[in-house]
Structures are given as C-alpha cells and as structure tokens.
Amino acid sequence: MSSTPPSRPAPQPVPPAVQQTVRELVDVSPVLAELGERFAAAGFEAHLVGGSVRDALLAAQSGAPGVPGDLDVTTSARPEQTLELLRGWAGSTWNTGIAFGTVGAEVRGVRLEITTFRADRYDRESRNPEVAWGSSLVDDLVRRDFTVNAMAVSLGPDRTVTDPFGGLGDLLARRLRTPGAAEESFADDPLRMLRAVRFVAQLDLVPDDDVVRAMTDLSGELGRITAERVQAELSKTLLQDSPRAALELFVATGLADVVLPELPALRMEIDEHHQHKDVYSHSLTVLDQAIALEKADPEAPSPDLVLRLAALLHDIGKPATRRHEAGGRVSFHHHEVVGAKLVRKRLLALKYPKDVVEAVSRLTFLHLRFHGYGRGEWTDSAVRRYVTDAGDLLPRLHKLVRSDCTTRNRKRAAALSATYDSLEERIAVLSEAEDLARVRPDLDGNAIMELLGLQPGPEVGRAWRFLKDLRLERGPLDRDEAEAALLEWWAQREA
C-alpha cells in the first residue's frame, strides 16, 4: 500500500490572461460546453483534465489554439450517473473501463472519456490500483503522474482553471515534476518512469533531480510492467521528433538496463574508426541522421518506427564480436550477423509485431553490405543481389547506410556520400532495364516441371532457386538460354 501522501502545496494562482485563453479554448468545442451544462444542471462538477489541458495550453502558446481530438473529463458523478446523463445525447457510449470509473462516449465525432473523481491506492505488486472514489477535484489531481498533467479546467459557467501543483509554471519552464513525492508516484506505477522519458522527447521537458533520482533508484520496478505496455512507451518515445535526450535519460537512469540492455552495453565499445567516444554515442548520432533523412523524404513514412529502431540497434552485435587487433585497432567482424539475431530476440521479447521484428533484423543484417562496394567495384550481379535481398526495405536501407556514416572527416564523408550516390544511380539504371523490384526466374514452376519431367515437390523448388540465382548473376535471359542452363544444371546434378 502507498504511504501517506505528502502535504499538498497551496493552490497556485493562474494569471487572468491564461484563464481567458483557456475559456476560449473550451468554448471552441460545443461538445464540451454542452457536456458541462448537462452535468451542472444535474448538480455535478465536470472538468477537462490531463493531457487535454496541457496540450491546449501548449497550442495556445504556439499561436495555434484548439482543443485536442480525444478529451479526458473528470467528474463528481458516479459512473452510473454519467451514463444516465449521456443517454439521448451521446451518439454512442461504452463502459469497458467502468470498473475504474471511466465511461467512454462519442458525440458528433468527438471522443470523450469521463471518469469519476478517484483517490486510488496501489498494491505495489502490480500497477493495478485499488479503486476508490475521490471526494474532490484536488484528490483526483494529486494521483496523476506529473504536474503538467495535473491541471483542470471547469466545464461549468466560470471555466475556472485549477492548478494546485504548479503545472502551468512547470510547463512554461519546461520542467518535469510529480504532484507528490516522485518515489511514491513511481512505486505506485513504474510505467510512469517510461512516461517521463517520453515527455522529455514529446514536450521537451527537463526532469527535476528528484525525478531522476527516483527513476534511478526504482528502475528495477519496471519488471512489474507487461512487455506490451513497455514497448508502447518505448515506441512512442522513438516516434517523437527528437528522441535523443530522452534516450540518454533512459540509459542514464538504468531503465534501459531493464528494457533494452543491449543499448547501454554499447557505451564501452570504441568503434573501429576511433571517430566516436563509443558505439553508444555513434548509434544515437545514426538515429539523429536517420530521422533527418526520413523527414526530408516526402515519399517515405514519417515517423518511421522500423527505420528508427534499425538506426538505434544496428550495432548491438559489436560487444559480442569485439576483438583487439595489432596496432591497437579494434574489430567487430560479423557483428551484423550477431546483431540481427540479437535484434530479433529483443524485439520479440518486447512483443513487437513480427513484421517489425523481421524488418529491423533484416536491416541490421544488411547495413554493412555497402562497405564491400569500394569505389564501385561491384558487378551488376552484386547490385542485383543488394536490391533483391533488401526487397521493399531498400528505401530504408539507403537511409540507414547513409546515416551510418558519422565520420567527422568532411572529405571522407563526402567521398562516402558520392560513392553511395553512384550505387543508387546504378540501381536506378538496372531497375529501369530489368525491373529489379520483381526479379523472378526466367522460367516458372510449370515450365520447370514440364522441361525436367518433375511432379510438384522439393526438386522444383531447388530448380527455381537455381534459376533465380542465375537471373541475379547474369540478368534477364531469353527462354532458350534459360532452358539450356537449367538442363545443364540438372544433368550435372544427376551425374
């Protein structure tokens, strides 16, 4: 059970200009205004709370006021009373969260979650609260994760802003604090530590020393959280515009040791070019550069989780393959092979979808292939194999390989970029001539069976793969050439 919460600070005054801004923000949503009127007429309080208020205030600061699409409301009404008040007004309602006091509703395309005031306690063994209804708005706000999420706007006629823990000041100062003691908050719900990491990236907030200390001391408590929830927070962090500072906090506090231990393991691995303090810093730089390339490509998905995971994790095979060579050099031979296996294992443990796992693993495996290109020595066959092995991941592989060049030597960086330009030009030329995106053998399965007198089975598959390799090696063949090559291969097999 949680210990007694710390004494509450005196309510913070909200400047009149902010009060007026918030009134205007609420009033632009007729649904919110109507909801407030319905609840007030029935004698209940209703307040817009949490991220909705935070984001509305941020939008107002940026000069683009508006109310977020999905809205969180807290109320003094009990769940069954809320359902009654919504009847005949909401287009639809759902009560999947009613055990926790939450009723969902959609009104003219606006989604609402309306939750009864709560004053929960946690058992400290799971993150499931012992649900208890609260008696006041402040009781509800004190149990929230951070002060910037512990603000409320009354939906009654006065539109009063309630900010008992200084969330507005923290938002303006870009400061991340908890309403009560950080240790108590994170012990109640360890997932809040990963939310702190995300808010560093999402909102550009800087956590207070008390928050960082509590995250460090309680990092091991993340083991209580399901992999699915951990993965969701990690992904949300990676999908922000600038996740680097958040990831540095993730590693520095020890949270990464629990969630993604392969990342902090890179800190001691000096890369073979001695151009970076360590492979960890290099990996963060690759991520920064991959995000920049992603944003610059209007035809690519953005944000791109697969590319960002690959950029962050492409070198995680280096610790296991590190070897000290003559002359003080360090090598990491075949780290892409080892890394691909580690990526697959870790992402599966974090419950990522299989298509994401396979794509990130494949990119990790392929990210070094380009370094055999030299100054253009690849044959057309090698170029075909590069494209075919990458498949639909080729645009991402281009970005990953370019991002992996983090040398501070401008001349070398320019040379590498020019060399990759030449590879992409060769791919474009061959693709136009040969349709590399859909390389297939020059004979299909039916033709193979007819020519060799086979029934469907493994031998047909082996013959198909031979012709596929031949196609990659020599380019398109006419039917006579393909049949002659297949018959020669088949005769040698039977000799």
ZABA-61586 format. One line per 3 residues: number of its first residue (from 1); their letters; for each residue x, y negated, z negated of C-alpha. Coordinates in steps of 0.1 Angstrom, whole numbers. Layout:
// ZABA-61586
NUM> a> X:Y:Z; ...
END
This chain:
// ZABA-61586
1> mss> 0:0:0; 11:-36:6; 23:-56:-24
4> tpp> 6:-88:-34; 9:-113:-6; 30:-144:-12
7> srp> 13:-176:-23; -2:-195:6; 12:-229:17
10> apq> -11:-258:17; -31:-262:49; -11:-282:75
13> pvp> -27:-314:88; -34:-313:126; -28:-345:144
16> pav> -60:-362:158; -47:-360:193; -43:-323:191
19> qqt> -78:-319:176; -92:-338:206; -72:-317:231
22> vre> -85:-285:215; -121:-298:216; -117:-304:253
25> lvd> -102:-271:259; -131:-253:242; -157:-274:259
28> vsp> -145:-265:294; -157:-229:286; -196:-229:285
31> vla> -195:-194:272; -175:-204:241; -198:-233:234
34> elg> -229:-212:237; -214:-184:215; -206:-210:189
37> erf> -242:-223:190; -257:-189:187; -236:-179:157
40> aaa> -240:-213:139; -278:-212:144; -278:-178:126
43> gfe> -257:-192:97; -223:-176:107; -189:-190:114
46> ahl> -172:-183:147; -136:-193:156; -114:-189:186
49> vgg> -82:-174:173; -48:-158:180; -31:-159:214
52> svr> -61:-177:230; -54:-208:208; -17:-206:212
55> dal> -18:-203:250; -44:-231:252; -22:-254:233
58> laa> 8:-245:254; -12:-251:285; -22:-285:272
61> qsg> 14:-293:266; 23:-284:301; -4:-306:315
64> apg> -24:-277:328; -52:-273:302; -75:-243:304
67> vpg> -89:-215:283; -73:-181:288; -95:-155:305
70> dld> -98:-129:277; -108:-146:244; -105:-135:208
73> vtt> -130:-147:183; -133:-141:146; -165:-145:127
76> sar> -181:-142:93; -208:-120:108; -205:-82:103
79> peq> -203:-61:135; -239:-50:135; -249:-87:131
82> tle> -226:-96:160; -243:-70:182; -277:-84:174
85> llr> -266:-120:182; -252:-108:216; -283:-89:226
88> gwa> -301:-105:255; -272:-130:261; -241:-109:269
91> gst> -241:-91:302; -226:-61:285; -212:-51:252
94> wnt> -191:-22:239; -183:-10:204; -152:12:208
97> gia> -134:-9:182; -164:-13:158; -148:7:131
100> fgt> -122:-21:129; -149:-48:131; -145:-55:168
103> vga> -173:-59:193; -165:-64:229; -187:-84:253
106> evr> -187:-98:288; -206:-129:295; -207:-143:331
109> gvr> -173:-128:339; -157:-139:306; -145:-111:283
112> lei> -147:-116:246; -135:-96:216; -154:-107:185
115> ttf> -140:-94:152; -153:-98:117; -130:-116:92
118> rad> -106:-90:78; -84:-87:48; -67:-53:56
121> ryd> -41:-34:37; -18:-8:53; -7:26:40
124> res> 29:21:51; 30:56:66; 12:48:99
127> rnp> 2:15:113; -35:22:107; -50:-4:84
130> eva> -73:3:56; -101:-19:70; -115:-44:46
133> wgs> -138:-73:55; -124:-107:45; -144:-135:28
136> slv> -128:-164:47; -111:-176:78; -78:-180:59
139> ddl> -80:-144:46; -82:-134:82; -53:-156:95
142> vrr> -29:-146:68; -29:-110:80; -18:-119:116
145> dft> 16:-113:129; 31:-147:134; 22:-183:125
148> vna> 18:-192:162; -9:-166:164; -25:-177:130
151> mav> -43:-208:142; -81:-211:148; -105:-234:165
154> slg> -140:-236:151; -167:-230:177; -191:-250:156
157> pdr> -201:-286:165; -169:-301:149; -144:-279:168
160> tvt> -120:-281:137; -85:-267:141; -74:-246:112
163> dpf> -36:-241:109; -28:-230:73; 7:-217:80
166> ggl> 21:-244:103; 18:-225:136; 14:-257:156
169> gdl> 46:-271:142; 64:-238:149; 50:-237:184
172> lar> 63:-273:191; 97:-264:175; 99:-231:194
175> rlr> 102:-213:161; 90:-178:152; 79:-171:117
178> tpg> 54:-149:99; 25:-162:78; 37:-144:47
181> aae> 70:-125:39; 84:-110:71; 94:-78:52
184> esf> 58:-73:42; 44:-80:76; 68:-57:94
187> add> 65:-29:68; 27:-31:73; 30:-28:111
190> plr> 65:-22:125; 53:-28:161; 53:-65:152
193> mlr> 91:-64:154; 89:-55:190; 63:-82:195
196> avr> 88:-106:180; 113:-95:207; 87:-101:234
199> fva> 77:-135:221; 114:-146:224; 111:-139:261
202> qld> 75:-148:267; 73:-180:247; 110:-190:244
205> lvp> 108:-189:206; 137:-185:182; 131:-163:152
208> ddd> 138:-176:117; 167:-160:98; 141:-143:75
211> vvr> 125:-127:106; 158:-115:120; 169:-101:86
214> amt> 136:-82:82; 138:-68:117; 174:-56:110
217> dls> 165:-41:76; 133:-24:88; 144:-13:124
220> gel> 142:23:114; 105:19:107; 98:19:144
223> gri> 99:57:142; 63:54:129; 51:39:161
226> tae> 40:61:190; 62:61:221; 33:47:243
229> rvq> 30:16:222; 68:11:220; 70:15:258
232> ael> 42:-10:264; 60:-37:243; 94:-30:259
235> skt> 78:-32:294; 61:-65:285; 94:-79:274
238> llq> 112:-68:306; 85:-83:328; 90:-118:314
241> dsp> 108:-145:335; 140:-145:313; 142:-114:291
244> raa> 180:-116:283; 178:-134:249; 150:-111:238
247> lel> 171:-80:247; 201:-94:229; 178:-97:198
250> fva> 166:-62:205; 201:-49:203; 215:-71:176
253> tgl> 188:-61:151; 192:-24:156; 157:-20:172
256> adv> 174:-7:204; 192:20:184; 158:34:177
259> vlp> 140:28:210; 168:27:237; 201:38:221
262> elp> 218:41:255; 218:3:258; 237:-6:226
265> alr> 261:23:234; 274:2:263; 288:-25:240
268> mei> 321:-8:235; 326:3:271; 350:-20:290
271> deh> 343:-18:327; 370:-7:351; 375:-41:367
274> hqh> 381:-58:333; 359:-87:345; 334:-85:316
277> kdv> 336:-83:279; 318:-50:281; 294:-30:302
280> ysh> 265:-41:280; 271:-78:290; 276:-67:326
283> slt> 242:-49:325; 224:-79:312; 240:-100:339
286> vld> 229:-75:366; 194:-78:352; 195:-116:354
289> qai> 207:-114:390; 182:-88:400; 153:-109:386
292> ale> 166:-139:407; 167:-118:439; 133:-104:431
295> kad> 118:-139:427; 134:-151:459; 118:-123:480
298> pea> 83:-133:489; 76:-98:503; 86:-80:471
301> psp> 65:-73:440; 73:-96:411; 77:-89:383
304> dlv> 91:-55:393; 94:-31:364; 112:-4:384
307> lrl> 139:-28:396; 144:-44:361; 147:-10:344
310> aal> 172:1:370; 193:-31:366; 194:-27:329
313> lhd> 201:10:328; 221:17:359; 254:21:340
316> igk> 242:41:310; 262:71:322; 295:52:316
319> pat> 300:61:279; 299:98:286; 323:96:316
322> rrh> 348:71:303; 384:82:309; 417:63:302
325> eag> 439:63:332; 476:55:338; 485:18:337
328> grv> 458:10:311; 429:14:336; 396:29:326
331> sfh> 375:51:350; 339:63:349; 338:89:376
334> hhe> 304:103:384; 287:80:359; 258:75:384
337> vvg> 251:113:383; 252:114:345; 233:81:343
340> akl> 204:93:365; 199:123:341; 200:101:310
343> vrk> 176:76:326; 151:104:333; 154:118:298
346> rll> 150:85:280; 121:71:302; 102:104:299
349> alk> 106:102:261; 92:67:262; 62:80:282
352> ypk> 68:60:313; 48:73:343; 66:99:364
355> dvv> 68:78:395; 85:50:375; 109:76:359
358> eav> 118:91:393; 123:58:410; 146:43:383
361> srl> 166:76:381; 170:76:419; 182:40:420
364> tfl> 207:48:392; 220:77:412; 223:57:444
367> hlr> 237:24:431; 273:33:437; 269:48:472
370> fhg> 276:15:489; 311:13:475; 321:41:499
373> ygr> 312:17:528; 346:0:526; 347:-27:552
376> gew> 322:-10:575; 338:24:579; 306:43:576
379> tds> 294:62:606; 259:58:619; 252:92:602
382> avr> 262:78:568; 240:48:573; 210:70:582
385> ryv> 216:91:551; 217:59:529; 184:48:543
388> tda> 168:83:541; 180:90:506; 167:57:494
391> gdl> 133:60:512; 108:34:501; 132:23:473
394> lpr> 156:8:499; 145:-29:493; 150:-24:456
397> lhk> 184:-6:462; 195:-36:482; 188:-59:453
400> lvr> 203:-36:427; 236:-32:447; 239:-69:453
403> sdc> 231:-77:416; 258:-52:405; 284:-75:419
406> ttr> 292:-96:389; 328:-104:396; 339:-140:387
409> nrk> 363:-139:416; 344:-160:441; 365:-148:471
412> raa> 358:-112:462; 321:-118:455; 317:-135:489
415> als> 335:-106:506; 312:-80:489; 282:-100:499
418> aty> 293:-103:535; 300:-65:536; 266:-57:523
421> dsl> 251:-82:549; 268:-61:576; 253:-29:562
424> eer> 219:-44:562; 224:-56:598; 234:-20:608
427> iav> 203:-6:591; 182:-31:609; 196:-22:643
430> lse> 194:16:637; 159:12:623; 147:-6:654
433> aed> 161:21:676; 153:52:656; 125:43:631
436> lar> 147:53:601; 119:48:577; 103:80:591
439> vrp> 132:103:600; 119:137:609; 134:167:626
442> dld> 130:167:664; 110:200:662; 81:205:638
445> gna> 73:237:619; 51:251:646; 78:247:672
448> ime> 104:262:649; 83:293:643; 75:298:680
451> llg> 111:294:690; 126:317:663; 96:341:662
454> lqp> 90:334:625; 60:336:602; 54:308:576
457> gpe> 80:312:548; 113:300:534; 132:306:566
460> vgr> 111:280:584; 120:255:556; 157:262:560
463> awr> 155:257:597; 136:225:592; 162:212:568
466> flk> 190:221:593; 172:200:620; 167:172:595
469> dlr> 204:171:587; 212:173:625; 189:143:631
472> ler> 207:123:604; 241:133:618; 235:127:655
475> gpl> 204:106:658; 174:114:679; 178:145:702
478> drd> 157:155:732; 137:187:729; 162:208:749
481> eae> 191:197:727; 172:203:695; 162:238:706
484> aal> 197:247:718; 212:235:684; 186:254:664
487> lew> 191:287:684; 229:284:679; 225:278:642
490> waq> 201:308:639; 225:331:658; 253:322:635
493> rea> 232:329:605; 224:364:618; 259:372:630
END
